[in-house]
Amino acid sequence: MYESCAKLVWRNLRRLGVPEPALEDAAQDVFLVVHRRLPEFEGRSSLRTWVFGIVLRVAARHRRKSRGAAGREVLAPRELMEALSAPGHESPFEQAVQHQATELLHQILDELDDERRALLIMVELEQTSVAEAAEALDLNLNTAYSRLRAARRAFEALVAQRLGKEKS
């Protein structure tokens, strides 16, 4: 279970606004919940969607907790983060560009409200169908499509703002 879901958990905890120093604890919390609740998994959704729902709840809890504990930061193991997200053999320049792009993505996602961010991550970044995302987020399908359009517009506006371009 860990091997099949570790990358999904780590990258989405960060995408959902868990501060880097809290990622290791948050990932451990996700897998504790998965272990405890796996017998309850009924297969009505995909395992990835089910795990993503757990990631959503754990991320929200860690964001709330980190607001009150901003001064008590512990560094997450960067080597583990890099190993889980490294796509392959890249030059140092390519790695630096990828790192900057990832940081920009995280900053922009942090500016979206939780609902839009979760829907955008599931559909656009994790390639989950809108129907599965709607089910995981407990939304009506038409509402999910409408919110996804709004999330895409908000994301594009934030990208344009960050890159110093005006969107017409």
MDTraj code that builds the backbone (N, CA, C; nanometers):
import mdtraj as md
import numpy as np

residues = "MET TYR GLU SER CYS ALA LYS LEU VAL TRP ARG ASN LEU ARG ARG LEU GLY VAL PRO GLU PRO ALA LEU GLU ASP ALA ALA GLN ASP VAL PHE LEU VAL VAL HIS ARG ARG LEU PRO GLU PHE GLU GLY ARG SER SER LEU ARG THR TRP VAL PHE GLY ILE VAL LEU ARG VAL ALA ALA ARG HIS ARG ARG LYS SER ARG GLY ALA ALA GLY ARG GLU VAL LEU ALA PRO ARG GLU LEU MET GLU ALA LEU SER ALA PRO GLY HIS GLU SER PRO PHE GLU GLN ALA VAL GLN HIS GLN ALA THR GLU LEU LEU HIS GLN ILE LEU ASP GLU LEU ASP ASP GLU ARG ARG ALA LEU LEU ILE MET VAL GLU LEU GLU GLN THR SER VAL ALA GLU ALA ALA GLU ALA LEU ASP LEU ASN LEU ASN THR ALA TYR SER ARG LEU ARG ALA ALA ARG ARG ALA PHE GLU ALA LEU VAL ALA GLN ARG LEU GLY LYS GLU LYS SER".split()
xyz = np.array([
    [0.0831, -0.1179, 0.0000],
    [0.0000, 0.0000, 0.0000],
    [0.0878, 0.1246, 0.0000],
    [0.1902, 0.1255, 0.0864],
    [0.2767, 0.2435, 0.0937],
    [0.3453, 0.2682, -0.0400],
    [0.4010, 0.1636, -0.0981],
    [0.4731, 0.1800, -0.2249],
    [0.3827, 0.2321, -0.3356],
    [0.2589, 0.1887, -0.3389],
    [0.1701, 0.2307, -0.4472],
    [0.1135, 0.3713, -0.4266],
    [0.1120, 0.4203, -0.3036],
    [0.0484, 0.5499, -0.2767],
    [0.1417, 0.6568, -0.2209],
    [0.2666, 0.6241, -0.1920],
    [0.3560, 0.7200, -0.1255],
    [0.3729, 0.8487, -0.2059],
    [0.3992, 0.8374, -0.3339],
    [0.4197, 0.9578, -0.4151],
    [0.2933, 1.0428, -0.4189],
    [0.1785, 0.9793, -0.4360],
    [0.0505, 1.0500, -0.4371],
    [0.0312, 1.1263, -0.3066],
    [0.0596, 1.0614, -0.1949],
    [0.0395, 1.1229, -0.0633],
    [0.1335, 1.2409, -0.0440],
    [0.2627, 1.2215, -0.0657],
    [0.3607, 1.3274, -0.0410],
    [0.3356, 1.4499, -0.1283],
    [0.3192, 1.4285, -0.2577],
    [0.3043, 1.5458, -0.3455],
    [0.1737, 1.6204, -0.3193],
    [0.0679, 1.5487, -0.2834],
    [-0.0595, 1.6165, -0.2619],
    [-0.0705, 1.6792, -0.1241],
    [-0.0014, 1.6267, -0.0265],
    [0.0027, 1.6961, 0.1021],
    [0.0644, 1.8341, 0.0821],
    [0.1729, 1.8403, 0.0057],
    [0.2377, 1.9700, -0.0187],
    [0.1483, 2.0592, -0.1035],
    [0.0871, 2.0012, -0.2063],
    [-0.0026, 2.0788, -0.2922],
    [-0.1209, 2.1349, -0.2144],
    [-0.1625, 2.0634, -0.1109],
    [-0.2771, 2.1056, -0.0308],
    [-0.2373, 2.1977, 0.0838],
    [-0.1130, 2.2456, 0.0818],
    [-0.0735, 2.3506, 0.1740],
    [-0.0102, 2.3063, 0.3040],
    [0.0253, 2.1792, 0.3165],
    [0.0966, 2.1369, 0.4369],
    [0.2380, 2.1920, 0.4267],
    [0.2824, 2.2657, 0.5285],
    [0.4178, 2.3215, 0.5230],
    [0.5229, 2.2110, 0.5140],
    [0.6294, 2.2387, 0.4431],
    [0.7333, 2.1380, 0.4212],
    [0.7833, 2.0732, 0.5496],
    [0.8048, 2.1497, 0.6573],
    [0.8527, 2.0853, 0.7797],
    [0.7539, 1.9842, 0.8399],
    [0.6270, 1.9931, 0.8049],
    [0.5261, 1.9034, 0.8614],
    [0.4916, 1.7870, 0.7684],
    [0.5539, 1.7794, 0.6509],
    [0.5168, 1.6769, 0.5528],
    [0.5382, 1.5341, 0.6032],
    [0.6489, 1.5108, 0.6692],
    [0.6771, 1.3748, 0.7159],
    [0.5712, 1.3279, 0.8156],
    [0.5380, 1.4140, 0.9114],
    [0.4347, 1.3779, 1.0089],
    [0.2993, 1.3593, 0.9425],
    [0.2669, 1.4467, 0.8477],
    [0.1379, 1.4377, 0.7795],
    [0.1290, 1.3077, 0.6990],
    [0.2360, 1.2726, 0.6294],
    [0.2359, 1.1480, 0.5515],
    [0.2178, 1.0276, 0.6437],
    [0.2853, 1.0298, 0.7568],
    [0.2697, 0.9208, 0.8528],
    [0.1253, 0.9139, 0.9018],
    [0.0650, 1.0288, 0.9285],
    [-0.0747, 1.0315, 0.9723],
    [-0.1669, 0.9715, 0.8666],
    [-0.1415, 1.0047, 0.7392],
    [-0.2238, 0.9498, 0.6311],
    [-0.2170, 0.7976, 0.6326],
    [-0.0971, 0.7426, 0.6411],
    [-0.0848, 0.5971, 0.6340],
    [-0.1347, 0.5282, 0.7604],
    [-0.1339, 0.5969, 0.8724],
    [-0.1968, 0.5402, 0.9926],
    [-0.3481, 0.5297, 0.9733],
    [-0.4068, 0.6345, 0.9162],
    [-0.5512, 0.6323, 0.8892],
    [-0.5832, 0.5248, 0.7848],
    [-0.5029, 0.5171, 0.6797],
    [-0.5241, 0.4150, 0.5760],
    [-0.5188, 0.2761, 0.6384],
    [-0.4187, 0.2519, 0.7201],
    [-0.4039, 0.1207, 0.7844],
    [-0.5247, 0.0891, 0.8732],
    [-0.5684, 0.1879, 0.9497],
    [-0.6793, 0.1678, 1.0418],
    [-0.8124, 0.1484, 0.9682],
    [-0.8301, 0.2193, 0.8555],
    [-0.9604, 0.2185, 0.7885],
    [-0.9670, 0.1298, 0.6648],
    [-0.8576, 0.0665, 0.6280],
    [-0.8569, -0.0169, 0.5077],
    [-0.9645, -0.1253, 0.5090],
    [-0.9916, -0.1906, 0.6212],
    [-1.0991, -0.2905, 0.6202],
    [-1.2363, -0.2312, 0.5862],
    [-1.2535, -0.0998, 0.6061],
    [-1.3806, -0.0342, 0.5761],
    [-1.3931, 0.0054, 0.4289],
    [-1.2828, -0.0019, 0.3541],
    [-1.2851, 0.0379, 0.2134],
    [-1.3752, -0.0577, 0.1366],
    [-1.4788, -0.0020, 0.0730],
    [-1.5797, -0.0838, 0.0058],
    [-1.5575, -0.0958, -0.1437],
    [-1.4634, -0.0218, -0.1985],
    [-1.4373, -0.0303, -0.3415],
    [-1.5355, 0.0477, -0.4274],
    [-1.6153, 0.1353, -0.3673],
    [-1.7105, 0.2154, -0.4454],
    [-1.6370, 0.3199, -0.5295],
    [-1.5178, 0.3566, -0.4874],
    [-1.4328, 0.4474, -0.5647],
    [-1.2982, 0.3779, -0.5813],
    [-1.2102, 0.4389, -0.6585],
    [-1.0775, 0.3794, -0.6727],
    [-1.0010, 0.3977, -0.5424],
    [-0.9021, 0.3147, -0.5223],
    [-0.8196, 0.3239, -0.4024],
    [-0.7499, 0.4597, -0.3963],
    [-0.7036, 0.5094, -0.5120],
    [-0.6369, 0.6403, -0.5168],
    [-0.7313, 0.7521, -0.4715],
    [-0.8555, 0.7466, -0.5149],
    [-0.9536, 0.8479, -0.4765],
    [-0.9816, 0.8401, -0.3268],
    [-0.9933, 0.7194, -0.2742],
    [-1.0176, 0.6992, -0.1327],
    [-0.9016, 0.7549, -0.0501],
    [-0.7782, 0.7229, -0.0915],
    [-0.6595, 0.7732, -0.0214],
    [-0.6541, 0.9256, -0.0323],
    [-0.6902, 0.9800, -0.1489],
    [-0.6881, 1.1251, -0.1656],
    [-0.7837, 1.1923, -0.0669],
    [-0.8986, 1.1313, -0.0433],
    [-0.9923, 1.1855, 0.0550],
    [-0.9298, 1.1911, 0.1941],
    [-0.8533, 1.0899, 0.2290],
    [-0.7828, 1.0895, 0.3577],
    [-0.6764, 1.1988, 0.3581],
    [-0.6046, 1.2135, 0.2473],
    [-0.5029, 1.3178, 0.2357],
    [-0.5663, 1.4556, 0.2562],
    [-0.6838, 1.4789, 0.1978],
    [-0.7532, 1.6068, 0.2143],
    [-0.7768, 1.6391, 0.3618],
    [-0.8284, 1.5421, 0.4351],
    [-0.8601, 1.5658, 0.5761],
    [-0.7339, 1.5841, 0.6608],
    [-0.6327, 1.5031, 0.6351],
    [-0.5075, 1.5154, 0.7110],
    [-0.4399, 1.6493, 0.6794],
    [-0.4411, 1.6898, 0.5535],
    [-0.3797, 1.8175, 0.5149],
    [-0.4498, 1.9337, 0.5848],
    [-0.5817, 1.9311, 0.5897],
    [-0.6555, 2.0381, 0.6565],
    [-0.6188, 2.0447, 0.8045],
    [-0.6076, 1.9298, 0.8673],
    [-0.5718, 1.9258, 1.0094],
    [-0.4301, 1.9808, 1.0315],
    [-0.3370, 1.9441, 0.9457],
    [-0.1989, 1.9909, 0.9606],
    [-0.1848, 2.1400, 0.9286],
    [-0.2639, 2.1894, 0.8355],
    [-0.2591, 2.3341, 0.8078],
    [-0.3071, 2.4116, 0.9299],
    [-0.4156, 2.3648, 0.9914],
    [-0.4664, 2.4319, 1.1117],
    [-0.3627, 2.4268, 1.2240],
    [-0.3028, 2.3102, 1.2412],
    [-0.2040, 2.2932, 1.3475],
    [-0.0794, 2.3779, 1.3215],
    [-0.0383, 2.3900, 1.1968],
    [0.0847, 2.4641, 1.1666],
    [0.0669, 2.6143, 1.1845],
    [-0.0555, 2.6634, 1.1732],
    [-0.0798, 2.8067, 1.1966],
    [-0.0469, 2.8441, 1.3402],
    [-0.0757, 2.7538, 1.4344],
    [-0.0493, 2.7810, 1.5753],
    [0.0918, 2.7465, 1.6184],
    [0.1626, 2.6702, 1.5369],
    [0.2969, 2.6251, 1.5757],
    [0.4018, 2.6710, 1.4769],
    [0.3882, 2.7915, 1.4270],
    [0.4803, 2.8409, 1.3238],
    [0.6238, 2.8474, 1.3717],
    [0.6456, 2.8631, 1.4995],
    [0.7819, 2.8760, 1.5492],
    [0.8532, 2.7439, 1.5720],
    [0.7790, 2.6325, 1.5748],
    [0.8392, 2.5032, 1.6049],
    [0.8595, 2.4216, 1.4784],
    [0.9448, 2.4651, 1.3905],
    [0.9653, 2.3956, 1.2640],
    [1.0785, 2.2945, 1.2743],
    [1.0557, 2.1796, 1.2138],
    [1.1573, 2.0762, 1.2030],
    [1.1716, 2.0470, 1.0546],
    [1.2941, 2.0362, 1.0083],
    [1.3148, 2.0170, 0.8652],
    [1.2737, 1.8770, 0.8223],
    [1.1996, 1.8702, 0.7113],
    [1.1622, 1.7413, 0.6525],
    [1.2835, 1.6866, 0.5777],
    [1.2951, 1.5575, 0.5659],
    [1.4097, 1.5005, 0.4952],
    [1.4025, 1.5313, 0.3459],
    [1.4787, 1.6312, 0.3035],
    [1.4760, 1.6755, 0.1642],
    [1.5135, 1.5614, 0.0695],
    [1.6039, 1.4750, 0.1121],
    [1.6443, 1.3632, 0.0263],
    [1.5245, 1.2747, -0.0075],
    [1.4404, 1.2512, 0.0924],
    [1.3217, 1.1691, 0.0686],
    [1.2266, 1.2391, -0.0267],
    [1.2051, 1.3684, -0.0044],
    [1.1169, 1.4449, -0.0931],
    [1.1683, 1.4409, -0.2365],
    [1.2976, 1.4611, -0.2536],
    [1.3550, 1.4612, -0.3880],
    [1.3463, 1.3234, -0.4516],
    [1.3702, 1.2196, -0.3733],
    [1.3633, 1.0836, -0.4278],
    [1.2220, 1.0478, -0.4711],
    [1.1226, 1.0948, -0.3950],
    [0.9847, 1.0638, -0.4294],
    [0.9348, 1.1425, -0.5495],
    [0.9932, 1.2590, -0.5749],
    [0.9423, 1.3420, -0.6829],
    [1.0352, 1.3483, -0.8038],
    [1.1542, 1.2897, -0.7954],
    [1.2502, 1.2982, -0.9059],
    [1.2012, 1.2176, -1.0260],
    [1.1846, 1.2824, -1.1428],
    [1.1342, 1.2127, -1.2593],
    [1.2394, 1.1288, -1.3314],
    [1.3645, 1.1541, -1.3110],
    [1.4658, 1.0761, -1.3811],
    [1.5987, 1.1474, -1.3806],
    [1.6737, 1.1287, -1.4871],
    [1.8059, 1.1878, -1.4964],
    [1.7949, 1.3255, -1.5591],
    [1.8146, 1.4280, -1.4788],
    [1.8059, 1.5647, -1.5280],
    [1.9356, 1.6363, -1.4949],
    [1.9668, 1.7344, -1.5761],
    [2.0848, 1.8160, -1.5489],
    [2.0547, 1.9054, -1.4279],
    [2.1579, 1.9607, -1.3657],
    [2.1336, 2.0520, -1.2536],
    [2.0458, 2.1710, -1.2931],
    [2.0642, 2.2220, -1.4147],
    [1.9810, 2.3327, -1.4609],
    [1.8352, 2.2898, -1.4694],
    [1.8096, 2.1739, -1.5292],
    [1.6721, 2.1234, -1.5407],
    [1.6108, 2.1002, -1.4032],
    [1.6910, 2.0505, -1.3090],
    [1.6418, 2.0292, -1.1733],
    [1.6053, 2.1616, -1.1078],
    [1.6889, 2.2645, -1.1288],
    [1.6612, 2.3966, -1.0700],
    [1.5340, 2.4568, -1.1280],
    [1.5175, 2.4456, -1.2599],
    [1.3972, 2.4981, -1.3243],
    [1.2737, 2.4232, -1.2736],
    [1.2844, 2.2913, -1.2635],
    [1.1727, 2.2104, -1.2128],
    [1.1389, 2.2487, -1.0691],
    [1.2404, 2.2696, -0.9877],
    [1.2181, 2.3072, -0.8484],
    [1.1474, 2.4427, -0.8398],
    [1.1905, 2.5402, -0.9200],
    [1.1267, 2.6718, -0.9198],
    [0.9820, 2.6632, -0.9672],
    [0.9581, 2.5836, -1.0704],
    [0.8219, 2.5674, -1.1209],
    [0.7326, 2.5024, -1.0151],
    [0.7862, 2.4039, -0.9448],
    [0.7102, 2.3368, -0.8399],
    [0.6783, 2.4333, -0.7259],
    [0.7754, 2.5139, -0.6869],
    [0.7520, 2.6122, -0.5812],
    [0.6460, 2.7135, -0.6224],
    [0.6516, 2.7588, -0.7487],
    [0.5506, 2.8524, -0.7986],
    [0.4123, 2.7875, -0.7957],
    [0.4042, 2.6632, -0.8394],
    [0.2772, 2.5899, -0.8354],
    [0.2234, 2.5849, -0.6928],
    [0.3081, 2.5506, -0.5959],
    [0.2637, 2.5412, -0.4572],
    [0.2172, 2.6766, -0.4046],
    [0.2877, 2.7832, -0.4400],
    [0.2474, 2.9169, -0.3960],
    [0.1104, 2.9545, -0.4521],
    [0.0898, 2.9241, -0.5798],
    [-0.0383, 2.9573, -0.6428],
    [-0.1507, 2.8715, -0.5831],
    [-0.1245, 2.7431, -0.5641],
    [-0.2259, 2.6567, -0.5042],
    [-0.2608, 2.7026, -0.3627],
    [-0.1615, 2.7528, -0.2889],
    [-0.1863, 2.8022, -0.1534],
    [-0.2806, 2.9218, -0.1528],
    [-0.2880, 2.9949, -0.2632],
    [-0.3745, 3.1126, -0.2704],
    [-0.5195, 3.0776, -0.3042],
    [-0.5443, 2.9580, -0.3524],
    [-0.6814, 2.9154, -0.3840],
    [-0.7514, 2.8689, -0.2568],
    [-0.8844, 2.8809, -0.2547],
    [-0.9560, 2.8275, -0.1396],
    [-0.9492, 2.6746, -0.1446],
    [-0.9747, 2.6118, -0.0315],
    [-0.9562, 2.4670, -0.0181],
    [-1.0368, 2.3864, -0.1197],
    [-1.1620, 2.4270, -0.1439],
    [-1.2479, 2.3532, -0.2365],
    [-1.1927, 2.3554, -0.3790],
    [-1.1576, 2.4745, -0.4264],
    [-1.1036, 2.4866, -0.5621],
    [-0.9710, 2.4140, -0.5744],
    [-0.8866, 2.4293, -0.4737],
    [-0.7550, 2.3657, -0.4779],
    [-0.7690, 2.2142, -0.4866],
    [-0.8532, 2.1558, -0.4020],
    [-0.8700, 2.0104, -0.4006],
    [-0.9219, 1.9597, -0.5350],
    [-1.0207, 2.0262, -0.5902],
    [-1.0778, 1.9845, -0.7179],
    [-0.9759, 1.9968, -0.8308],
    [-0.9031, 2.1063, -0.8340],
    [-0.8020, 2.1284, -0.9371],
    [-0.6901, 2.0245, -0.9271],
    [-0.6465, 1.9956, -0.8071],
    [-0.5401, 1.8963, -0.7880],
    [-0.5871, 1.7589, -0.8349],
    [-0.7065, 1.7204, -0.7934],
    [-0.7546, 1.5873, -0.8298],
    [-0.7696, 1.5713, -0.9807],
    [-0.8325, 1.6702, -1.0453],
    [-0.8639, 1.6561, -1.1876],
    [-0.7431, 1.6881, -1.2767],
    [-0.6784, 1.8005, -1.2516],
    [-0.5718, 1.8449, -1.3408],
    [-0.4370, 1.7807, -1.3121],
    [-0.4026, 1.7656, -1.1864],
    [-0.2701, 1.7152, -1.1529],
    [-0.2673, 1.5645, -1.1325],
    [-0.3717, 1.5094, -1.0735],
    [-0.3773, 1.3652, -1.0494],
    [-0.4541, 1.2894, -1.1573],
    [-0.5106, 1.3625, -1.2531],
    [-0.5814, 1.3021, -1.3664],
    [-0.6963, 1.2113, -1.3228],
    [-0.7660, 1.2523, -1.2173],
    [-0.8857, 1.1827, -1.1719],
    [-1.0027, 1.2359, -1.2537],
    [-1.0985, 1.1529, -1.2840],
    [-1.2153, 1.2009, -1.3577],
    [-1.2938, 1.2976, -1.2693],
    [-1.3692, 1.3857, -1.3328],
    [-1.4499, 1.4814, -1.2572],
    [-1.5530, 1.4057, -1.1736],
    [-1.6061, 1.2975, -1.2264],
    [-1.7048, 1.2183, -1.1520],
    [-1.6435, 1.1604, -1.0245],
    [-1.5218, 1.1062, -1.0341],
    [-1.4554, 1.0522, -0.9155],
    [-1.4227, 1.1630, -0.8154],
    [-1.3761, 1.2760, -0.8671],
    [-1.3441, 1.3891, -0.7792],
    [-1.4705, 1.4384, -0.7082],
    [-1.5800, 1.4465, -0.7813],
    [-1.7065, 1.4907, -0.7214],
    [-1.7486, 1.3961, -0.6100],
    [-1.7336, 1.2669, -0.6346],
    [-1.7694, 1.1687, -0.5324],
    [-1.6791, 1.1818, -0.4100],
    [-1.5483, 1.1964, -0.4328],
    [-1.4541, 1.2073, -0.3212],
    [-1.4781, 1.3333, -0.2386],
    [-1.5212, 1.4397, -0.3059],
    [-1.5435, 1.5667, -0.2375],
    [-1.6889, 1.5861, -0.1962],
    [-1.7711, 1.4843, -0.2223],
    [-1.9133, 1.4871, -0.1877],
    [-1.9846, 1.6051, -0.2537],
    [-1.9654, 1.6168, -0.3861],
    [-2.0276, 1.7233, -0.4651],
    [-2.1190, 1.6642, -0.5709],
    [-2.2205, 1.7382, -0.6067],
    [-2.3023, 1.7053, -0.7227],
    [-2.2124, 1.7175, -0.8452],
    [-2.2308, 1.6330, -0.9461],
    [-2.1435, 1.6330, -1.0631],
    [-2.1449, 1.7672, -1.1357],
    [-2.2630, 1.8259, -1.1559],
    [-2.2706, 1.9555, -1.2245],
    [-2.2015, 2.0655, -1.1420],
    [-2.2156, 2.0588, -1.0110],
    [-2.1477, 2.1539, -0.9238],
    [-1.9970, 2.1383, -0.9370],
    [-1.9505, 2.0147, -0.9448],
    [-1.8067, 1.9899, -0.9594],
    [-1.7546, 2.0506, -1.0895],
    [-1.8279, 2.0307, -1.1991],
    [-1.7843, 2.0885, -1.3270],
    [-1.7800, 2.2420, -1.3191],
    [-1.8808, 2.3004, -1.2578],
    [-1.8865, 2.4454, -1.2444],
    [-1.7705, 2.4972, -1.1589],
    [-1.7450, 2.4318, -1.0482],
    [-1.6357, 2.4735, -0.9601],
    [-1.4998, 2.4501, -1.0252],
    [-1.4894, 2.3457, -1.1055],
    [-1.3631, 2.3210, -1.1759],
    [-1.3341, 2.4331, -1.2750],
    [-1.4376, 2.4777, -1.3479],
    [-1.4186, 2.5911, -1.4400],
    [-1.3740, 2.7152, -1.3636],
    [-1.4370, 2.7404, -1.2508],
    [-1.3998, 2.8561, -1.1687],
    [-1.2571, 2.8412, -1.1151],
    [-1.2208, 2.7202, -1.0751],
    [-1.0856, 2.6957, -1.0240],
    [-0.9811, 2.7170, -1.1329],
    [-1.0112, 2.6706, -1.2534],
    [-0.9177, 2.6910, -1.3653],
    [-0.8998, 2.8389, -1.3950],
    [-1.0103, 2.9138, -1.3950],
    [-1.0011, 3.0585, -1.4206],
    [-0.9191, 3.1274, -1.3115],
    [-0.9441, 3.0923, -1.1866],
    [-0.8702, 3.1530, -1.0752],
    [-0.7216, 3.1179, -1.0834],
    [-0.6934, 2.9932, -1.1175],
    [-0.5541, 2.9498, -1.1298],
    [-0.4834, 3.0263, -1.2421],
    [-0.5491, 3.0353, -1.3574],
    [-0.4902, 3.1077, -1.4705],
    [-0.4676, 3.2547, -1.4367],
    [-0.5601, 3.3158, -1.3643],
    [-0.5446, 3.4569, -1.3247],
    [-0.4258, 3.4729, -1.2306],
    [-0.4095, 3.3796, -1.1374],
    [-0.2965, 3.3868, -1.0448],
    [-0.1638, 3.3655, -1.1165],
    [-0.1618, 3.2741, -1.2135],
    [-0.0396, 3.2523, -1.2922],
    [-0.0046, 3.3787, -1.3687],
    [-0.1041, 3.4376, -1.4340],
    [-0.0799, 3.5601, -1.5104],
    [-0.0314, 3.6717, -1.4187],
    [-0.0905, 3.6813, -1.3017],
    [-0.0492, 3.7837, -1.2051],
    [0.0946, 3.7608, -1.1603],
    [0.1290, 3.6363, -1.1308],
    [0.2640, 3.6028, -1.0862],
    [0.3679, 3.6275, -1.1941],
    [0.3291, 3.6035, -1.3170],
    [0.4237, 3.6213, -1.4274],
    [0.4230, 3.7647, -1.4813],
    [0.3426, 3.8504, -1.4179],
    [0.3437, 3.9904, -1.4542],
    [0.2699, 4.0235, -1.5829],
    [0.1829, 3.9338, -1.6238],
    [0.1064, 3.9564, -1.7466],
    [-0.0368, 3.9882, -1.7092],
    [-0.0973, 4.0773, -1.7831],
    [-0.2379, 4.1054, -1.7583],
    [-0.3220, 4.0150, -1.8476],
    [-0.4230, 3.9589, -1.7881],
    [-0.5141, 3.8712, -1.8628],
    [-0.6338, 3.9533, -1.9076],
    [-0.6655, 3.9438, -2.0359],
    [-0.7796, 4.0233, -2.0846],
    [-0.9081, 3.9473, -2.0766],
])
top = md.Topology()
chain = top.add_chain()
for i, resn in enumerate(residues, 1):
    res = top.add_residue(resn, chain, resSeq=i)
    for name in ("N", "CA", "C"):
        top.add_atom(name, md.element.get_by_symbol(name[0]), res)
traj = md.Trajectory(xyz[None], top)
